[in-house]
Amino acid sequence: MTETTAKVCKATGRRKASIARVRLMEGEAGIRVNGVDIDQYFKRDDLRMIVRQPLEAVRLLDRYRIEINVCGGGVAGQAGAVRHGISRALVLSDESLRPVLRKGGFLTRDPREKERKKFGRKGARRSFQYTKR
């Protein structure tokens, strides 16, 4: 199948400061992140496992070709953003997968962000050491 005849599902996933744009296409299996194979982009096994979790939950690991552009944040945040984007693209391709992905928690965006530094403090919450003069 060529890209023009195959159904293409596009979705966006977010986690911390990372944004992943996911394209899901039917055809030969494979995951490419920023033009590189997933095993070369995510070096750690746990990050590769996080990315593949939604596909393993619905047992469609070898059905789709996935191309991902991800930017921002660190590698762990990027892996979470990719997982979120893949889950949303799977739901767009087949609505019957929603309950399985929802139960696994893959469709819920993790809202935790870094808290900003406040003035008069050393960090977001840490104050300077008090000294009685």
DSSP file (Angstrom, degrees, kcal/mol; ACC not computed):
  #  RESIDUE AA STRUCTURE BP1 BP2  ACC     N-H-->O    O-->H-N    N-H-->O    O-->H-N    TCO  KAPPA ALPHA  PHI   PSI    X-CA   Y-CA   Z-CA
    1    1 A M              0   0    0      0, 0.0     2,-0.2     0, 0.0     0, 0.0   0.000 360.0 360.0 360.0 139.0    0.0    0.0    0.0
    2    2 A T     >  -     0   0    0      1,-0.1     4,-2.0    25,-0.0     3,-0.5  -0.533 360.0-107.0 -92.1 167.4    1.2    3.5   -0.7
    3    3 A E  T  4 S+     0   0    0      1,-0.2    -1,-0.1     2,-0.2    23,-0.1   0.804 116.8  57.3 -65.9 -28.7    0.7    6.3    1.7
    4    4 A T  T  4 S+     0   0    0      1,-0.2    -1,-0.2     3,-0.1     4,-0.1   0.841 113.1  38.1 -73.6 -31.7   -2.0    7.9   -0.5
    5    5 A T  T  4 S+     0   0    0     -3,-0.5    -2,-0.2     2,-0.1    -1,-0.2   0.765 102.4  83.8 -89.1 -26.6   -4.2    4.8   -0.5
    6    6 A A  S  < S-     0   0    0     -4,-2.0     2,-0.4     1,-0.1    21,-0.0  -0.446  89.4-106.0 -77.7 150.2   -3.6    3.8    3.1
    7    7 A K        -     0   0    0     -2,-0.1    19,-0.8    86,-0.0     2,-0.5  -0.621  35.2-158.8 -75.8 128.0   -5.6    5.4    5.9
    8    8 A V  E     -A   25   0A   0     -2,-0.4     2,-0.5    17,-0.2    17,-0.2  -0.941   5.7-166.0-113.1 125.5   -3.5    7.8    7.8
    9    9 A C  E     -A   24   0A   0     15,-2.3    15,-2.9    -2,-0.5     2,-0.4  -0.948   5.9-164.5-111.7 128.0   -4.4    8.8   11.4
   10   10 A K  E     +A   23   0A   0     -2,-0.5     2,-0.3    13,-0.2    13,-0.2  -0.916  15.5 161.6-114.1 137.7   -2.7   11.9   12.9
   11   11 A A  E     -A   22   0A   0     11,-2.1    11,-3.1    -2,-0.4     2,-0.4  -0.974  28.9-132.3-149.1 161.1   -2.7   12.7   16.6
   12   12 A T  E     -A   21   0A   0     -2,-0.3     2,-0.4     9,-0.2     9,-0.2  -0.960  17.6-167.9-119.2 134.0   -0.7   14.8   19.1
   13   13 A G  E     -A   20   0A   0      7,-2.8     7,-3.0    -2,-0.4     2,-0.3  -0.934   4.4-166.8-120.0 146.2    0.5   13.6   22.5
   14   14 A R  E     +A   19   0A   0     -2,-0.4    96,-0.4     5,-0.2     2,-0.3  -0.974  14.8 164.4-134.5 147.3    1.9   15.7   25.3
   15   15 A R  E >   -A   18   0A   0      3,-1.8     3,-2.7    -2,-0.3    66,-0.2  -0.860  67.4 -40.2-160.7 126.0    3.8   15.0   28.5
   16   16 A K  T 3  S-     0   0    0     94,-0.6    57,-0.1    96,-0.4    -1,-0.0  -0.369 126.3 -22.6  52.5-119.5    5.7   17.6   30.6
   17   17 A A  T 3  S+     0   0    0     -2,-0.1     2,-0.3    -3,-0.1    -1,-0.3   0.299 116.4 104.5-101.3   9.7    7.4   19.9   28.1
   18   18 A S  E <   -A   15   0A   0     -3,-2.7    -3,-1.8    54,-0.1     2,-0.4  -0.690  47.9-168.0 -97.7 144.5    7.4   17.4   25.2
   19   19 A I  E     -AB  14  71A   0     52,-2.3    52,-2.0    -2,-0.3     2,-0.5  -0.998   4.4-167.4-129.7 128.1    5.1   17.4   22.2
   20   20 A A  E     -AB  13  70A   0     -7,-3.0    -7,-2.8    -2,-0.4     2,-0.6  -0.969   8.6-158.5-119.7 127.0    4.8   14.4   19.9
   21   21 A R  E     -AB  12  69A   0     48,-3.2    48,-2.3    -2,-0.5     2,-0.4  -0.926  20.1-163.5-102.9 119.3    3.1   14.4   16.5
   22   22 A V  E     -AB  11  68A   0    -11,-3.1   -11,-2.1    -2,-0.6     2,-0.5  -0.862  15.3-167.7-112.6 134.3    2.2   10.9   15.5
   23   23 A R  E     -AB  10  67A   0     44,-2.6    44,-2.4    -2,-0.4     2,-0.5  -0.989   9.8-163.6-118.8 121.6    1.2    9.5   12.1
   24   24 A L  E     +AB   9  66A   0    -15,-2.9   -15,-2.3    -2,-0.5     2,-0.4  -0.924  12.9 175.5-109.8 119.5   -0.3    6.0   12.1
   25   25 A M  E     -AB   8  65A   0     40,-2.8    40,-3.8    -2,-0.5     2,-0.2  -0.974  30.5-120.1-128.0 138.4   -0.4    4.2    8.7
   26   26 A E  E    S+ B   0  64A   0    -19,-0.8     2,-0.3    -2,-0.4    38,-0.2  -0.503  72.8  64.6 -72.7 144.8   -1.4    0.7    7.9
   27   27 A G  S    S+     0   0    0     36,-1.7   -25,-0.0    -2,-0.2    -2,-0.0  -0.984  86.4  12.9 142.9-154.2    1.3   -1.5    6.4
   28   28 A E  S    S-     0   0    0     -2,-0.3    -3,-0.1     1,-0.1    35,-0.1  -0.279  80.6-108.2 -61.7 140.7    4.6   -2.9    7.3
   29   29 A A        +     0   0    0     33,-0.3    36,-0.3    36,-0.1     2,-0.2  -0.371  61.2 115.8 -73.3 146.6    5.4   -2.7   11.0
   30   30 A G  E     -c   65   0A   0     34,-1.2    36,-3.0    31,-0.2     2,-0.5  -0.660  46.7-135.9 160.7 146.6    7.9   -0.2   12.3
   31   31 A I  E     -c   66   0A   0     -2,-0.2     7,-1.8    34,-0.2     2,-0.5  -0.983  19.1-174.3-123.2 123.4    8.3    2.8   14.5
   32   32 A R  E     -cD  67  37A   0     34,-2.7    36,-2.6    -2,-0.5     2,-0.5  -0.974   5.6-164.0-119.4 129.6   10.4    5.8   13.5
   33   33 A V  E >  S-cD  68  36A   0      3,-3.2     3,-1.7    -2,-0.5    36,-0.2  -0.958  77.0 -18.1-115.7 120.0   11.1    8.7   15.8
   34   34 A N  T 3  S-     0   0    0     34,-3.4    -1,-0.2    -2,-0.5    35,-0.1   0.858 129.1 -52.5  51.8  40.2   12.5   11.9   14.2
   35   35 A G  T 3  S+     0   0    0     33,-0.4     2,-0.3     1,-0.2    -1,-0.3   0.504 121.6 101.0  79.9   4.6   13.5    9.9   11.1
   36   36 A V  E <  S-D   33   0A   0     -3,-1.7    -3,-3.2     1,-0.0    -1,-0.2  -0.887  82.0 -95.9-121.7 151.0   15.4    7.3   13.2
   37   37 A D  E >>  -D   32   0A   0     -2,-0.3     4,-2.0    -5,-0.2     3,-1.0  -0.308  36.5-116.7 -62.4 149.9   14.5    3.8   14.3
   38   38 A I  H 3> S+     0   0    0     -7,-1.8     4,-2.5     1,-0.3    -1,-0.1   0.835 113.0  58.2 -60.1 -34.4   13.0    3.6   17.8
   39   39 A D  H 34 S+     0   0    0      1,-0.2    -1,-0.3    -8,-0.2     9,-0.1   0.789 110.4  43.2 -69.3 -25.9   15.8    1.4   19.1
   40   40 A Q  H <4 S+     0   0    0     -3,-1.0    -1,-0.2     1,-0.1    -2,-0.2   0.816 117.0  45.3 -85.5 -32.7   18.4    4.1   18.1
   41   41 A Y  H  < S+     0   0    0     -4,-2.0     2,-0.8     1,-0.3    -2,-0.2   0.958 117.3  41.3 -77.1 -51.3   16.4    7.1   19.4
   42   42 A F     <  +     0   0    0     -4,-2.5    -1,-0.3    -5,-0.2     6,-0.1  -0.854  68.9 180.0 -98.6 105.2   15.3    5.6   22.8
   43   43 A K        +     0   0    0     -2,-0.8     2,-0.2    -3,-0.2    -1,-0.2   0.815  56.6  80.6 -76.4 -31.8   18.4    3.8   24.1
   44   44 A R  S  > S-     0   0    0      1,-0.1     4,-1.6     2,-0.0     3,-0.2  -0.548  74.6-138.0 -83.3 142.2   16.9    2.6   27.3
   45   45 A D  H  > S+     0   0    0     -2,-0.2     4,-2.2     1,-0.2     5,-0.2   0.867 102.0  57.0 -63.8 -38.3   14.7   -0.5   27.4
   46   46 A D  H  > S+     0   0    0      1,-0.2     4,-1.9     2,-0.2    -1,-0.2   0.851 106.1  50.0 -66.4 -32.9   12.1    1.0   29.8
   47   47 A L  H  > S+     0   0    0     -3,-0.2     4,-2.0     2,-0.2    -1,-0.2   0.897 110.6  49.0 -71.1 -39.7   11.5    4.0   27.4
   48   48 A R  H  X S+     0   0    0     -4,-1.6     4,-1.8     1,-0.2    -2,-0.2   0.880 110.6  52.0 -64.7 -36.6   11.0    1.6   24.4
   49   49 A M  H  X S+     0   0    0     -4,-2.2     4,-1.0     2,-0.2    -2,-0.2   0.904 107.3  52.3 -64.7 -41.4    8.6   -0.4   26.6
   50   50 A I  H  < S+     0   0    0     -4,-1.9     3,-0.5     1,-0.2    -2,-0.2   0.906 109.6  49.3 -60.8 -42.6    6.6    2.8   27.4
   51   51 A V  H  < S+     0   0    0     -4,-2.0     4,-0.3     1,-0.2    -1,-0.2   0.879 114.2  44.7 -65.5 -38.1    6.3    3.7   23.7
   52   52 A R  H  X S+     0   0    0     -4,-1.8     4,-2.3     1,-0.2     3,-0.3   0.568  86.8  95.4 -85.1  -8.5    5.0    0.2   22.8
   53   53 A Q  H  X S+     0   0    0     -4,-1.0     4,-2.2    -3,-0.5    -1,-0.2   0.889  83.7  46.8 -53.3 -50.0    2.6   -0.2   25.7
   54   54 A P  H  > S+     0   0    0      0, 0.0     4,-1.3     0, 0.0    -1,-0.2   0.884 113.1  50.0 -64.1 -34.8   -0.6    1.0   23.9
   55   55 A L  H  4>S+     0   0    0     -4,-0.3     5,-2.5    -3,-0.3     6,-0.4   0.883 112.5  46.8 -68.5 -37.7    0.1   -1.2   20.9
   56   56 A E  H  <5S+     0   0    0     -4,-2.3     3,-0.5     3,-0.2    -1,-0.2   0.841 106.6  58.9 -71.7 -32.2    0.7   -4.3   23.1
   57   57 A A  H  <5S+     0   0    0     -4,-2.2    -1,-0.2    -5,-0.2    -2,-0.2   0.856 116.0  33.5 -65.3 -34.4   -2.5   -3.6   25.1
   58   58 A V  T  <5S-     0   0    0     -4,-1.3    -1,-0.2    -5,-0.2    -2,-0.2   0.341 109.7-122.5-102.8   5.2   -4.6   -3.8   21.9
   59   59 A R  T   5S+     0   0    0     -3,-0.5    -3,-0.2    -4,-0.3     3,-0.1   0.887  76.6 120.0  57.3  46.5   -2.4   -6.5   20.3
   60   60 A L    >>< +     0   0    0     -5,-2.5     3,-1.2    -6,-0.1     4,-0.7  -0.091  22.4 127.4-125.9  32.8   -1.6   -4.5   17.1
   61   61 A L  T 34 S+     0   0    0     -6,-0.4   -31,-0.2     1,-0.3     3,-0.1   0.820  79.7  37.0 -64.0 -32.5    2.2   -4.2   17.4
   62   62 A D  T 34 S+     0   0    0      1,-0.1   -33,-0.3    -7,-0.1    -1,-0.3   0.189 103.2  72.9-107.3  17.3    2.8   -5.6   13.9
   63   63 A R  T <4 S+     0   0    0     -3,-1.2   -36,-1.7   -35,-0.1     2,-0.3   0.763  88.6  55.0-100.6 -29.2   -0.1   -3.9   12.0
   64   64 A Y  E  <  -B   26   0A   0     -4,-0.7   -34,-1.2   -38,-0.2     2,-0.5  -0.791  61.3-143.6-115.1 149.5    0.9   -0.3   11.8
   65   65 A R  E     -Bc  25  30A   0    -40,-3.8   -40,-2.8    -2,-0.3     2,-0.5  -0.948  28.7-162.0-102.0 127.6    3.8    1.8   10.5
   66   66 A I  E     -Bc  24  31A   0    -36,-3.0   -34,-2.7    -2,-0.5     2,-0.5  -0.947  13.5-171.6-121.1 126.9    4.3    4.7   12.9
   67   67 A E  E     -Bc  23  32A   0    -44,-2.4   -44,-2.6    -2,-0.5     2,-0.4  -0.974  13.7-172.6-116.8 130.9    6.2    7.9   12.1
   68   68 A I  E     -Bc  22  33A   0    -36,-2.6   -34,-3.4    -2,-0.5     2,-0.5  -0.970  19.3-165.4-129.9 134.7    6.7   10.3   15.0
   69   69 A N  E     +B   21   0A   0    -48,-2.3   -48,-3.2    -2,-0.4     2,-0.4  -0.989  22.8 176.5-112.7 122.5    8.1   13.9   15.3
   70   70 A V  E     +B   20   0A   0     -2,-0.5     2,-0.3   -50,-0.2   -50,-0.2  -0.975   5.0 167.7-130.3 141.9    8.9   14.7   18.9
   71   71 A C  E     +B   19   0A   0    -52,-2.0   -52,-2.3    -2,-0.4     3,-0.1  -0.977  35.5  37.7-147.6 159.3   10.5   17.8   20.4
   72   72 A G  S    S+     0   0    0     -2,-0.3   -54,-0.1   -54,-0.2   -53,-0.1   0.237  82.3  35.2  84.5 154.0   11.0   19.5   23.8
   73   73 A G  S    S-     0   0    0    -56,-0.2    -1,-0.2   -55,-0.1     2,-0.1  -0.109  92.2 -52.2  70.2-164.9   11.7   18.1   27.3
   74   74 A G     >  -     0   0    0     -3,-0.1     4,-2.2   -56,-0.0     5,-0.2  -0.394  58.2 -90.4-103.0-176.9   13.9   15.1   28.1
   75   75 A V  H  > S+     0   0    0      1,-0.2     4,-2.2     2,-0.2     5,-0.1   0.862 123.5  51.0 -68.0 -35.7   13.8   11.6   26.9
   76   76 A A  H  > S+     0   0    0      2,-0.2     4,-1.9     1,-0.2    -1,-0.2   0.917 112.3  46.6 -68.1 -42.3   11.4   10.3   29.5
   77   77 A G  H  > S+     0   0    0      1,-0.2     4,-2.1     2,-0.2    -2,-0.2   0.871 111.5  52.5 -65.2 -36.5    8.9   13.1   28.8
   78   78 A Q  H  X S+     0   0    0     -4,-2.2     4,-2.4     2,-0.2    -2,-0.2   0.898 107.1  51.7 -66.0 -40.1    9.3   12.4   25.1
   79   79 A A  H  X S+     0   0    0     -4,-2.2     4,-2.2     1,-0.2    -2,-0.2   0.906 110.8  48.6 -62.8 -41.0    8.5    8.7   25.6
   80   80 A G  H  X S+     0   0    0     -4,-1.9     4,-2.1     2,-0.2    -1,-0.2   0.877 110.9  50.3 -65.5 -37.7    5.4    9.6   27.6
   81   81 A A  H  X S+     0   0    0     -4,-2.1     4,-2.3     2,-0.2   -61,-0.2   0.888 110.1  50.0 -67.2 -39.0    4.3   12.1   24.9
   82   82 A V  H  X S+     0   0    0     -4,-2.4     4,-2.7     2,-0.2     5,-0.2   0.912 109.7  51.0 -65.4 -42.7    4.8    9.4   22.2
   83   83 A R  H  X S+     0   0    0     -4,-2.2     4,-2.1     1,-0.2    -2,-0.2   0.914 111.4  47.9 -60.4 -43.3    2.7    6.9   24.1
   84   84 A H  H  X S+     0   0    0     -4,-2.1     4,-2.0     1,-0.2    -1,-0.2   0.906 112.9  48.4 -63.9 -42.7   -0.1    9.4   24.5
   85   85 A G  H  X S+     0   0    0     -4,-2.3     4,-2.1     2,-0.2    -2,-0.2   0.893 110.5  50.0 -66.6 -40.9    0.0   10.3   20.8
   86   86 A I  H  X S+     0   0    0     -4,-2.7     4,-2.3     2,-0.2    -1,-0.2   0.909 110.2  51.6 -63.0 -42.0    0.0    6.7   19.7
   87   87 A S  H  X S+     0   0    0     -4,-2.1     4,-1.7    -5,-0.2    -2,-0.2   0.916 110.8  47.1 -62.1 -43.8   -3.0    6.0   21.9
   88   88 A R  H  X S+     0   0    0     -4,-2.0     4,-1.7     1,-0.2    -1,-0.2   0.870 111.8  50.6 -67.4 -35.9   -5.0    8.9   20.5
   89   89 A A  H  X S+     0   0    0     -4,-2.1     4,-1.9     2,-0.2    -2,-0.2   0.880 107.3  54.1 -69.1 -37.4   -4.1    7.9   17.0
   90   90 A L  H  X S+     0   0    0     -4,-2.3     4,-2.2     1,-0.2     7,-0.2   0.892 107.6  50.4 -62.3 -39.4   -5.3    4.3   17.6
   91   91 A V  H  < S+     0   0    0     -4,-1.7    -1,-0.2     1,-0.2    -2,-0.2   0.879 108.7  52.3 -66.8 -37.3   -8.6    5.6   18.9
   92   92 A L  H  < S+     0   0    0     -4,-1.7     3,-0.2     1,-0.2    -1,-0.2   0.869 112.2  46.0 -65.1 -35.1   -9.0    7.7   15.7
   93   93 A S  H  < S+     0   0    0     -4,-1.9     2,-0.3     1,-0.3    -2,-0.2   0.860 133.1  10.8 -76.2 -34.7   -8.3    4.6   13.6
   94   94 A D    ><  -     0   0    0     -4,-2.2     3,-1.7    -5,-0.2    -1,-0.3  -0.859  59.6-163.3-149.7 107.9  -10.7    2.3   15.5
   95   95 A E  G >  S+     0   0    0     -2,-0.3     3,-1.5     1,-0.3    -1,-0.1   0.728  86.3  72.0 -65.1 -22.9  -13.1    3.7   18.1
   96   96 A S  G 3  S+     0   0    0      1,-0.3     4,-0.3     2,-0.1    -1,-0.3   0.620  87.5  65.1 -71.0 -10.3  -13.7    0.2   19.6
   97   97 A L  G <> S+     0   0    0     -3,-1.7     4,-2.2    -7,-0.2     5,-0.3   0.590  76.8  90.7 -83.9 -11.0  -10.1    0.3   21.1
   98   98 A R  H <> S+     0   0    0     -3,-1.5     4,-2.9     1,-0.2     5,-0.2   0.890  81.8  50.9 -55.9 -47.8  -11.1    3.2   23.4
   99   99 A P  H  > S+     0   0    0      0, 0.0     4,-2.2     0, 0.0    -1,-0.2   0.896 112.1  47.5 -61.2 -38.3  -12.2    1.2   26.5
  100  100 A V  H  > S+     0   0    0     -4,-0.3     4,-1.6    -3,-0.2    -2,-0.2   0.931 116.4  42.9 -66.7 -44.8   -9.0   -0.9   26.5
  101  101 A L  H  X>S+     0   0    0     -4,-2.2     5,-2.2     2,-0.2     6,-0.6   0.859 113.6  52.2 -70.5 -34.8   -6.8    2.1   26.2
  102  102 A R  H ><5S+     0   0    0     -4,-2.9     3,-0.9    -5,-0.3    -2,-0.2   0.914 108.4  50.9 -65.6 -42.6   -8.8    4.1   28.7
  103  103 A K  H 3<5S+     0   0    0     -4,-2.2    -1,-0.2     1,-0.3    -2,-0.2   0.859 108.8  51.7 -64.5 -35.0   -8.6    1.3   31.2
  104  104 A G  H 3<5S-     0   0    0     -4,-1.6    -1,-0.3    -5,-0.2    -2,-0.2   0.613 113.1-121.1 -76.0 -11.4   -4.8    1.2   30.8
  105  105 A G  T <<5S+     0   0    0     -3,-0.9     3,-0.2    -4,-0.6    -3,-0.2   0.681  75.3 126.4  82.2  18.5   -4.6    4.9   31.4
  106  106 A F      < +     0   0    0     -5,-2.2   -19,-0.2     1,-0.2   -18,-0.2   0.685  67.2  53.7 -84.6 -17.8   -3.0    5.7   28.0
  107  107 A L  S    S+     0   0    0     -6,-0.6     2,-0.5    -9,-0.1    -1,-0.2   0.598  86.8  94.1 -91.7 -11.5   -5.5    8.3   26.9
  108  108 A T  S    S-     0   0    0     -3,-0.2     2,-0.4    -6,-0.1   -24,-0.0  -0.697  75.2-132.4 -85.0 125.7   -5.2   10.5   30.0
  109  109 A R        -     0   0    0     -2,-0.5   -94,-0.1     1,-0.1    -2,-0.1  -0.623  18.4-124.6 -77.1 131.5   -2.7   13.3   29.6
  110  110 A D        -     0   0    0    -96,-0.4   -94,-0.6    -2,-0.4    -1,-0.1  -0.676  23.8-163.5 -76.1 112.1   -0.4   13.5   32.6
  111  111 A P        +     0   0    0      0, 0.0     2,-0.3     0, 0.0    -1,-0.1   0.495  44.8 123.0 -81.9  -1.4   -0.9   17.2   33.7
  112  112 A R        +     0   0    0      3,-0.0   -96,-0.4     1,-0.0     2,-0.3  -0.430  34.8 171.4 -69.8 125.5    2.2   17.5   35.9
  113  113 A E        -     0   0    0     -2,-0.3     2,-0.3   -98,-0.1   -96,-0.0  -0.827  42.1 -85.7-124.5 164.4    4.4   20.4   34.7
  114  114 A K        -     0   0    0     -2,-0.3     2,-0.3     1,-0.1     0, 0.0  -0.556  45.4-124.7 -72.1 133.0    7.5   22.0   36.3
  115  115 A E        -     0   0    0     -2,-0.3     9,-0.1     1,-0.1    10,-0.1  -0.589  29.0-112.9 -80.4 139.2    6.6   24.7   38.8
  116  116 A R        -     0   0    0     -2,-0.3     2,-0.3     1,-0.1    -1,-0.1  -0.305  29.3-103.1 -73.0 155.1    8.1   28.1   38.1
  117  117 A K        -     0   0    0      5,-0.1     2,-0.3     8,-0.0     7,-0.3  -0.573  35.4-142.8 -74.9 136.5   10.7   29.7   40.3
  118  118 A K    >   -     0   0    0      5,-1.4     3,-1.2    -2,-0.3     2,-0.1  -0.711  21.8-102.6 -99.6 153.6    9.3   32.4   42.6
  119  119 A F  T 3  S+     0   0    0     -2,-0.3     3,-0.1     1,-0.2    -1,-0.1  -0.419 105.5  30.6 -71.8 150.6   11.2   35.6   43.5
  120  120 A G  T 3  S+     0   0    0      1,-0.3     8,-0.4    -2,-0.1     2,-0.3   0.522 108.0  89.5  79.9   5.4   12.8   35.7   46.9
  121  121 A R  S <  S-     0   0    0     -3,-1.2    -1,-0.3     6,-0.1     6,-0.2  -0.872  79.0-126.8-130.7 164.5   13.3   32.0   46.9
  122  122 A K  S    S-     0   0    0      4,-2.4     2,-0.2    -2,-0.3     5,-0.2   0.787  90.5 -16.2 -81.8 -28.2   16.0   29.6   45.8
  123  123 A G  S    S-     0   0    0      3,-1.3    -5,-1.4    -7,-0.1    -2,-0.1  -0.510 104.4 -50.8-145.8-145.5   13.7   27.5   43.6
  124  124 A A  S    S-     0   0    0     -7,-0.3    -8,-0.1    -2,-0.2    -6,-0.0   0.907 131.7  -7.7 -70.7 -40.8   10.0   27.0   43.2
  125  125 A R  S    S+     0   0    0    -10,-0.1     2,-0.2     2,-0.1    -1,-0.1   0.595 104.5 106.9-127.3 -24.5    9.5   26.4   46.9
  126  126 A R        -     0   0    0     -5,-0.1    -4,-2.4     1,-0.1    -3,-1.3  -0.424  53.3-155.9 -68.4 126.8   12.9   26.2   48.6
  127  127 A S        -     0   0    0     -6,-0.2    -6,-0.1    -2,-0.2     2,-0.1  -0.510  26.8 -92.1 -93.3 167.5   13.7   29.3   50.7
  128  128 A F        -     0   0    0     -8,-0.4     2,-0.2    -2,-0.2    -1,-0.1  -0.442  57.2 -84.5 -72.6 156.2   17.1   30.6   51.6
  129  129 A Q        -     0   0    0     -2,-0.1     2,-0.3     1,-0.1    -1,-0.1  -0.417  44.9-125.9 -66.5 132.5   18.4   29.3   54.9
  130  130 A Y        -     0   0    0     -2,-0.2     2,-0.4    -3,-0.1    -1,-0.1  -0.611  27.8-174.1 -80.2 134.6   17.2   31.4   57.9
  131  131 A T        -     0   0    0     -2,-0.3     2,-0.6     0, 0.0    -2,-0.0  -0.997  21.1-138.4-130.1 131.6   19.9   32.9   60.1
  132  132 A K              0   0    0     -2,-0.4    -2,-0.0     1,-0.1     0, 0.0  -0.782 360.0 360.0 -86.6 119.8   19.2   34.7   63.4
  133  133 A R              0   0    0     -2,-0.6    -1,-0.1     0, 0.0     0, 0.0   0.456 360.0 360.0 -94.2 360.0   21.6   37.7   63.4
